[in-house]
């Protein structure tokens, strides 16, 4: 709001000026580092297996109050029972991110139990697809889970964070969204959209006390990647992925990508002109 718009009369000769936007020191972390998780309420959306479940377990071990949402929570009951016996329960809330009303209902449940400190969106759908076998139904399924699901959760959570003036939103994207890749016709574009949303969220929320980070894993051994019929370079375990993510949050990073021995090369490839990029991808994939 300008001084004129606010109709504030400034005495002649006064040095009063409109407040300046928050400036970050060059080289400082882009987010407030999170190094102590004890007592923090963390909501993980899409954490019944893979990276999400590994993160839930790592955050719980670090002392966080963990809330896990997924379509299928049956596999988590044994772990939740163990956590309860240890004195730090895990909340399980069933959720289908393609159902807007259900997202709002579960978000209200989360808010009713106390202040939310951290949201991790890791719900994902993946099926390899090429243009020669175009499947519109599956294309739209990728969009509905990977991208639209995120928007539904943001719609429910952003008002909470803005009202309290604190919190952190982290989204799991993928290096598959950095540039087009064979077999990624359905998956890659949705992850590119997720990364774009995270970048814009950061710029909109950095002066509101709300952190934002995007996680771009390489190949991680999960039920989703198990369907790949090719050798996956630099393949890591979900536990290794979770360790890298917690390390990134502890450093206040915005862009958390791993394993570096793989993702560093992909970052360089993003800079190549199309002629060179297409030739390299074709050479290394054979597709």
Sine and cosine of phi, psi and omega as CSV:
sin_phi,cos_phi,sin_psi,cos_psi,sin_omega,cos_omega
0.00,0.00,0.77,-0.63,0.02,-1.00
-0.98,0.18,0.29,-0.96,0.04,-1.00
-0.89,0.46,-0.60,0.80,0.00,-1.00
-0.91,0.41,-0.68,0.74,-0.03,-1.00
-0.91,0.42,-0.55,0.83,-0.01,-1.00
-0.99,0.15,-0.13,0.99,0.00,-1.00
0.84,0.54,0.70,0.71,0.05,-1.00
-0.99,-0.11,0.82,-0.58,0.01,-1.00
-1.00,0.06,0.85,-0.52,-0.01,-1.00
-0.98,-0.20,0.84,-0.54,0.00,-1.00
-0.84,0.55,0.56,-0.83,0.01,-1.00
-0.87,0.50,0.75,-0.66,0.01,-1.00
1.00,0.05,-0.05,1.00,-0.01,-1.00
-0.93,0.36,0.51,-0.86,0.04,-1.00
-0.99,-0.13,0.20,0.98,-0.01,-1.00
-0.89,0.46,0.75,-0.66,0.01,-1.00
-0.73,-0.69,0.44,-0.90,0.08,-1.00
-0.87,0.50,0.54,-0.84,0.00,-1.00
-0.87,0.50,0.64,-0.77,0.01,-1.00
-1.00,0.06,0.50,-0.87,0.06,-1.00
-0.90,0.44,0.43,-0.90,0.01,-1.00
-0.89,0.46,0.76,-0.65,0.01,-1.00
-0.94,-0.35,0.72,-0.70,0.02,-1.00
-0.99,-0.14,0.68,-0.74,0.04,-1.00
-0.90,0.43,0.69,-0.72,0.00,-1.00
-0.87,0.49,0.77,-0.64,-0.01,-1.00
1.00,-0.08,-0.20,0.98,0.03,-1.00
-0.96,0.27,0.41,-0.91,0.05,-1.00
-0.83,0.55,0.60,-0.80,0.01,-1.00
-0.96,0.29,-0.40,0.92,0.06,-1.00
-0.81,-0.59,0.32,-0.95,0.12,-0.99
-0.92,0.39,0.85,-0.53,0.00,-1.00
-0.86,0.50,0.67,-0.75,0.05,-1.00
-0.93,-0.37,0.97,-0.24,-0.05,-1.00
-0.91,-0.41,-0.24,0.97,0.03,-1.00
-0.81,-0.59,0.92,-0.40,-0.05,-1.00
-0.99,-0.11,-0.06,1.00,-0.08,-1.00
-0.88,0.47,0.82,-0.58,0.03,-1.00
0.99,0.11,-0.12,0.99,0.00,-1.00
-0.98,0.20,0.70,-0.72,0.07,-1.00
-1.00,-0.03,0.86,-0.51,-0.09,-1.00
-0.86,-0.51,0.78,-0.62,0.04,-1.00
-0.94,-0.34,0.90,-0.45,0.03,-1.00
-0.96,-0.27,0.86,-0.51,-0.02,-1.00
-0.97,-0.26,0.90,-0.43,-0.04,-1.00
1.00,0.00,0.85,0.53,-0.13,-0.99
-0.76,-0.65,0.62,0.79,0.00,-1.00
-1.00,0.09,-0.24,0.97,0.00,-1.00
-0.32,-0.95,0.03,-1.00,0.13,-0.99
0.86,0.50,-0.63,-0.78,-0.08,-1.00
-0.88,0.48,-0.67,0.74,-0.04,-1.00
-0.87,0.49,-0.72,0.69,0.00,-1.00
-0.92,0.40,-0.66,0.75,0.03,-1.00
-0.88,0.48,-0.63,0.78,0.05,-1.00
-0.92,0.39,-0.67,0.74,0.01,-1.00
-0.85,0.53,-0.70,0.72,-0.01,-1.00
-0.93,0.38,-0.65,0.76,0.00,-1.00
-0.92,0.39,-0.67,0.75,0.01,-1.00
-0.93,0.37,-0.62,0.78,0.05,-1.00
-0.89,0.45,-0.68,0.74,0.02,-1.00
-0.90,0.44,-0.46,0.89,0.01,-1.00
-0.99,0.11,-0.04,1.00,0.07,-1.00
0.97,-0.22,0.10,1.00,0.00,-1.00
-0.97,0.24,0.46,-0.89,0.15,-0.99
-1.00,0.05,0.96,-0.28,-0.17,-0.99
-0.99,-0.13,0.76,-0.65,0.11,-0.99
-0.88,-0.47,0.85,-0.53,-0.06,-1.00
-0.91,-0.40,0.77,-0.64,0.08,-1.00
-0.84,-0.54,0.67,-0.75,0.06,-1.00
-0.24,-0.97,0.25,-0.97,0.03,-1.00
-0.92,0.39,-0.66,0.75,-0.04,-1.00
-0.89,-0.45,0.96,-0.29,-0.01,-1.00
-0.98,-0.19,0.03,1.00,-0.07,-1.00
-0.85,0.52,-0.60,0.80,-0.03,-1.00
-0.95,0.30,-0.20,0.98,-0.08,-1.00
-0.99,-0.11,-0.14,0.99,-0.12,-0.99
-0.87,0.49,-0.65,0.76,-0.02,-1.00
-0.92,0.40,-0.69,0.72,0.04,-1.00
-0.89,0.45,-0.68,0.74,0.00,-1.00
-0.88,0.47,-0.62,0.78,0.03,-1.00
-0.90,0.43,-0.64,0.77,0.04,-1.00
-0.90,0.43,-0.68,0.73,0.02,-1.00
-0.88,0.47,-0.65,0.76,0.00,-1.00
-0.89,0.45,-0.64,0.76,-0.01,-1.00
-0.93,0.37,-0.37,0.93,0.01,-1.00
-1.00,0.04,-0.05,1.00,0.07,-1.00
1.00,-0.05,0.01,1.00,0.05,-1.00
-0.77,-0.63,1.00,0.08,-0.12,-0.99
-0.89,0.45,0.39,-0.92,0.12,-0.99
-0.92,-0.38,0.74,-0.67,0.05,-1.00
-1.00,0.02,0.73,-0.68,0.05,-1.00
-0.91,-0.43,0.87,-0.50,-0.01,-1.00
-0.80,-0.60,0.93,-0.38,-0.01,-1.00
-0.90,0.44,0.67,-0.74,-0.05,-1.00
-0.39,-0.92,0.73,-0.68,0.15,-0.99
-0.94,-0.34,0.93,-0.38,-0.11,-0.99
-0.94,0.35,-0.16,0.99,0.05,-1.00
-1.00,0.08,-0.07,1.00,0.00,-1.00
-0.96,-0.29,0.97,-0.23,-0.09,-1.00
-0.87,0.48,-0.67,0.74,-0.02,-1.00
-0.91,0.41,-0.61,0.79,0.01,-1.00
-0.92,0.38,-0.61,0.79,0.04,-1.00
-0.87,0.50,-0.71,0.70,0.00,-1.00
-0.91,0.41,-0.63,0.78,0.00,-1.00
-0.90,0.43,-0.73,0.69,-0.02,-1.00
-0.92,0.38,-0.62,0.78,0.04,-1.00
-0.87,0.49,-0.62,0.79,0.05,-1.00
-0.91,0.42,-0.60,0.80,0.06,-1.00
-0.89,0.46,-0.68,0.73,0.02,-1.00
-0.89,0.46,-0.72,0.70,-0.03,-1.00
-0.92,0.40,-0.55,0.83,-0.05,-1.00
-0.93,0.38,-0.37,0.93,-0.06,-1.00
-1.00,0.02,-0.11,0.99,0.01,-1.00
0.62,-0.78,0.01,-1.00,-0.02,-1.00
-0.90,0.43,0.70,-0.71,0.06,-1.00
-0.99,-0.10,0.79,-0.61,-0.05,-1.00
-0.98,-0.18,-0.45,0.89,-0.16,-0.99
-0.45,-0.89,0.71,-0.70,0.09,-1.00
-0.87,-0.49,0.77,-0.64,0.13,-0.99
-0.86,-0.51,0.90,-0.43,0.05,-1.00
-0.99,-0.14,0.94,-0.35,-0.01,-1.00
-0.77,-0.63,0.29,0.96,0.08,-1.00
-0.92,0.39,0.69,-0.72,-0.03,-1.00
-0.40,-0.92,0.47,-0.88,0.07,-1.00
-0.77,-0.63,0.69,-0.72,0.00,-1.00
-0.57,-0.82,0.78,-0.63,0.20,-0.98
-0.62,-0.79,0.77,-0.64,0.04,-1.00
-0.88,0.47,0.69,-0.72,0.01,-1.00
-0.50,-0.87,0.65,-0.76,0.08,-1.00
-0.84,-0.54,0.32,-0.95,-0.07,-1.00
-0.90,0.44,-0.41,0.91,0.01,-1.00
-0.95,0.31,-0.23,0.97,0.05,-1.00
-0.72,-0.69,0.79,0.61,-0.09,-1.00
-0.88,0.48,0.78,-0.62,-0.02,-1.00
-0.79,-0.62,0.99,-0.16,-0.08,-1.00
-0.88,0.47,-0.65,0.76,-0.01,-1.00
-0.85,0.52,-0.70,0.72,0.00,-1.00
-0.96,0.29,-0.56,0.83,0.09,-1.00
-0.84,0.55,-0.73,0.68,-0.03,-1.00
-0.95,0.32,-0.50,0.87,0.08,-1.00
-0.90,0.44,-0.67,0.74,0.07,-1.00
-0.85,0.53,-0.72,0.69,-0.03,-1.00
-0.89,0.45,-0.65,0.76,-0.08,-1.00
-0.93,0.37,-0.58,0.82,-0.01,-1.00
-1.00,0.05,-0.80,0.61,-0.15,-0.99
-0.96,0.30,-0.61,0.79,-0.08,-1.00
-0.94,-0.35,-0.84,0.55,-0.02,-1.00
-0.89,0.46,-0.58,0.82,0.05,-1.00
-0.87,0.49,-0.67,0.74,0.06,-1.00
-0.87,0.49,-0.69,0.73,-0.01,-1.00
-0.88,0.47,-0.64,0.77,0.01,-1.00
-0.89,0.45,-0.67,0.75,0.01,-1.00
-0.93,0.36,-0.65,0.76,0.05,-1.00
-0.88,0.48,-0.64,0.76,0.01,-1.00
-0.86,0.52,-0.56,0.83,-0.03,-1.00
-1.00,0.09,-0.51,0.86,-0.15,-0.99
-0.99,-0.12,-0.57,0.82,-0.06,-1.00
-0.82,0.58,-0.68,0.73,0.03,-1.00
-0.86,0.51,-0.59,0.81,0.04,-1.00
-0.88,0.48,-0.78,0.62,-0.06,-1.00
-0.90,0.43,-0.65,0.76,0.00,-1.00
-0.91,0.40,-0.61,0.79,0.01,-1.00
-0.92,0.38,-0.65,0.76,-0.03,-1.00
-1.00,0.08,-0.24,0.97,0.04,-1.00
0.93,0.36,0.47,0.88,0.01,-1.00
-0.33,-0.94,0.17,-0.98,0.02,-1.00
0.79,-0.61,0.09,-1.00,0.01,-1.00
-0.55,-0.83,0.72,-0.70,0.04,-1.00
-0.92,-0.40,0.85,-0.52,0.05,-1.00
-0.83,-0.56,0.72,-0.69,-0.05,-1.00
-0.85,-0.53,0.66,-0.75,0.04,-1.00
-1.00,-0.01,0.93,-0.38,0.07,-1.00
-0.97,-0.25,-0.67,-0.74,0.00,-1.00
-0.17,-0.99,0.48,-0.88,0.11,-0.99
-0.90,0.43,-0.31,0.95,0.03,-1.00
-0.90,0.43,-0.28,0.96,0.02,-1.00
-1.00,-0.03,-0.05,1.00,-0.04,-1.00
-0.96,0.29,-0.70,0.72,0.09,-1.00
-0.50,-0.87,0.29,-0.96,-0.02,-1.00
-0.89,0.45,0.66,-0.75,-0.01,-1.00
-0.69,-0.72,0.51,-0.86,0.07,-1.00
-0.84,0.54,0.58,-0.81,-0.03,-1.00
0.95,0.30,0.00,1.00,-0.05,-1.00
-0.96,-0.29,0.39,0.92,-0.08,-1.00
-0.86,0.50,-0.61,0.79,-0.02,-1.00
-1.00,0.00,-0.65,0.76,-0.14,-0.99
-0.98,0.17,-0.75,0.67,-0.10,-0.99
-0.83,0.56,-0.76,0.65,-0.02,-1.00
-0.86,0.51,-0.57,0.82,0.01,-1.00
-0.93,0.36,-0.58,0.82,0.01,-1.00
-0.97,0.26,-0.52,0.85,0.11,-0.99
-0.89,0.46,-0.65,0.76,0.02,-1.00
-0.91,0.41,-0.65,0.76,0.01,-1.00
-0.88,0.48,-0.70,0.71,0.02,-1.00
-0.89,0.45,-0.67,0.74,0.01,-1.00
-0.88,0.47,-0.69,0.73,0.03,-1.00
-0.87,0.50,-0.70,0.72,-0.02,-1.00
-0.89,0.46,-0.66,0.75,0.01,-1.00
-0.88,0.48,-0.69,0.72,-0.02,-1.00
-0.95,0.31,-0.62,0.78,0.08,-1.00
-0.85,0.53,-0.67,0.74,-0.02,-1.00
-0.86,0.51,-0.74,0.68,-0.03,-1.00
-0.90,0.43,-0.55,0.83,-0.01,-1.00
-0.98,0.22,-0.47,0.88,-0.17,-0.98
-0.93,-0.36,-0.09,1.00,-0.11,-0.99
-0.89,0.46,-0.46,0.89,0.02,-1.00
-0.98,-0.17,0.23,0.97,0.02,-1.00
-0.96,-0.29,0.10,0.99,-0.01,-1.00
0.99,0.15,0.23,0.97,-0.05,-1.00
-0.90,-0.43,0.84,-0.54,0.02,-1.00
-0.99,0.11,0.44,-0.90,0.05,-1.00
-0.63,-0.77,0.70,-0.72,0.07,-1.00
-0.61,-0.80,0.44,-0.90,0.03,-1.00
-0.83,-0.56,0.72,-0.70,-0.03,-1.00
-0.96,-0.29,0.84,-0.55,-0.01,-1.00
-0.87,-0.50,1.00,0.04,0.01,-1.00
-0.97,0.22,0.44,-0.90,0.23,-0.97
-0.99,0.11,-0.68,-0.73,0.00,-1.00
-0.99,0.12,0.84,-0.55,0.03,-1.00
-0.84,-0.54,0.69,-0.73,-0.04,-1.00
-0.96,0.28,1.00,-0.09,-0.01,-1.00
-0.75,-0.67,0.17,-0.99,0.08,-1.00
-0.85,0.53,-0.46,0.89,0.01,-1.00
-0.95,0.31,-0.73,0.69,-0.04,-1.00
-0.98,0.22,-0.23,0.97,-0.01,-1.00
-0.88,0.47,-0.36,0.93,-0.02,-1.00
-0.99,0.16,-0.19,0.98,0.01,-1.00
-0.92,0.40,0.71,-0.71,-0.02,-1.00
-0.96,-0.27,0.48,0.88,0.03,-1.00
-0.72,-0.70,0.30,-0.96,0.01,-1.00
-0.96,0.30,0.82,-0.57,-0.04,-1.00
-0.99,-0.11,0.91,-0.42,-0.04,-1.00
-0.93,0.38,0.59,-0.81,0.08,-1.00
0.83,0.56,0.62,0.78,0.00,-1.00
-0.91,0.42,0.74,-0.68,0.02,-1.00
-0.82,-0.58,0.20,-0.98,0.00,-1.00
-1.00,0.06,0.34,-0.94,0.08,-1.00
-0.85,0.52,-0.57,0.82,0.00,-1.00
-0.91,0.41,-0.62,0.79,0.06,-1.00
-0.92,0.40,-0.61,0.79,0.04,-1.00
-0.89,0.45,-0.69,0.72,0.01,-1.00
-0.89,0.46,-0.65,0.76,0.04,-1.00
-0.87,0.49,-0.68,0.73,0.02,-1.00
-0.91,0.42,-0.60,0.80,-0.01,-1.00
-0.93,0.37,-0.72,0.70,0.03,-1.00
-0.90,0.44,-0.58,0.82,0.05,-1.00
-0.91,0.42,-0.66,0.75,0.02,-1.00
-0.90,0.44,-0.67,0.74,0.03,-1.00
-0.92,0.40,-0.57,0.82,-0.01,-1.00
-0.93,0.36,-0.39,0.92,0.02,-1.00
-1.00,-0.07,-0.07,1.00,-0.01,-1.00
0.96,0.29,0.48,0.88,-0.03,-1.00
-0.97,0.26,0.47,-0.88,0.18,-0.98
-1.00,-0.03,-0.76,0.65,-0.04,-1.00
-0.99,-0.16,0.96,-0.28,0.00,-1.00
-0.95,-0.30,0.96,-0.29,-0.03,-1.00
-0.78,-0.63,0.55,-0.83,-0.09,-1.00
-0.26,-0.97,0.34,-0.94,-0.18,0.98
-0.95,0.30,0.63,-0.77,-0.12,-0.99
-0.85,0.52,-0.54,0.84,-0.02,-1.00
-0.89,0.45,-0.30,0.95,0.03,-1.00
-0.96,-0.28,-0.74,0.67,-0.10,-1.00
-0.94,0.33,-0.46,0.89,0.02,-1.00
-0.89,0.46,-0.64,0.77,0.03,-1.00
-0.92,0.39,-0.64,0.77,0.01,-1.00
-0.92,0.40,-0.57,0.82,0.05,-1.00
-0.90,0.44,-0.64,0.77,0.04,-1.00
-0.91,0.42,-0.63,0.78,-0.02,-1.00
-0.91,0.41,-0.40,0.92,0.03,-1.00
-0.90,0.43,-0.38,0.93,-0.06,-1.00
-1.00,0.04,-0.19,0.98,-0.07,-1.00
-0.96,0.28,0.54,-0.84,0.14,-0.99
-0.92,0.40,0.37,-0.93,-0.12,-0.99
-0.84,0.54,-0.65,0.76,-0.05,-1.00
-0.85,0.52,-0.71,0.70,0.00,-1.00
-0.95,0.31,-0.64,0.77,-0.02,-1.00
-0.89,0.45,-0.76,0.65,-0.01,-1.00
-0.87,0.49,-0.65,0.76,-0.01,-1.00
-0.91,0.42,-0.67,0.74,0.00,-1.00
-0.91,0.41,-0.70,0.71,0.00,-1.00
-0.88,0.47,-0.68,0.73,0.00,-1.00
-0.90,0.44,-0.61,0.79,-0.01,-1.00
-0.93,0.38,-0.69,0.72,-0.10,-1.00
-0.99,0.14,-0.41,0.91,-0.01,-1.00
-0.98,-0.18,-0.40,0.92,-0.05,-1.00
0.97,0.26,0.19,0.98,-0.04,-1.00
-0.94,-0.35,0.00,0.00,0.00,0.00
